Amino acid sequence: MNHYKYYLTMLLAVFMIFAGIMHFIKPRFYNKFIPDFIPKLFANYLAGIIEVLLGIGLLIPQYQQMAGKGMFYLMLFFLPIHVLDVFKEKPAIGSKKLAIIRIPIQFILIYWTWHLSK
């Protein structure tokens, strides 16, 4: 693995582990993103566990490709949630501006995780 890909992989792993842990520390923040028909606490903790496990998977060379693929699908799954947030009167992320900025970031994460899954 070249240095560029190695550092990006480690950065993404740390980001995902941190984000996953935050689901347990600040669940109320994430609950705003979860649609009302889904049990919030269960979905929140499940997402946190998945994010932590995928982040750890990126740190283990023999699991990096599988973790990258899992993260790719997770980022695709989260995309509609973030798009819907843009159209809310009070976006869960905090403001319309942040909700709009988050969309291209989500596409960057989708591309990044696709690249890692190869």
C-alpha angles and dihedrals in degrees: 000000000000120000093253094055092041094056093044090050092050091046091051091047092053091045092051095046090049092047091048093051090049089061086069098039098045107019093155090065092056094041089073090065096051115092114245095244091063120077100254102208094046094046092045095051092042091053090048093051092047092049093049093047093048091047091051089047089059090057093057111072097213090053100041096096093047092045090049090053091048091050091049091057092043091053090049090050092051094047097083090048090056093044091052089050090062090062097049119106088231109024116218090231089064107258142024090247093056091044090054093045090051093063097067088041089055090052090050089052090048091052092044094051091045088054091050092050093061 
